[in-house]
Amino acid sequence: MPSIGELINQQFELRTRKSHLAKQVKDIEHEMLDVETQILEQFEALGTDTARTSLATATKTTRSRWNIGDYALLTQWILESPSDRIYLFERRLGQAAVKELLELGTDSIPGTELFEKQVVSLRTR
């Protein structure tokens, strides 16, 4: 069985590897976005929505996503008929907001459960 020191060093090395991989993923995602922009520009120039190579077929599609522009207005509208509209909210809590409420003295928040998990925090020396 490895010693505690060996395990801590292994955890640190894994975290470092993960950080480097995350940066590589971020760089690849940025590069993919650049290439996607170029493909869309070429689709526009060629007057087409689809192109094919021996590896893949690319098709121009539209993806829609709704964002909240006025949170207070949206909340008011949802609460006017909650049984019909409450499903518009996602089922998760803002962790910082819950922590703030509890720090301000709120005893508990109805309908919530605390989940705690033991983890190891690493700091470099």
Secondary structure, DSSP 8 states (H G I E B T S, - for coil): ---HHHHHHHHHHHHHHHHHHHHHHHHHHHHHHHHHHHHHHHHHHHT-SEEE-SS-EEE---------S-HHHHHHHHHHSHHHHGGGS-S---HHHHHHHHHTT----TT--------------
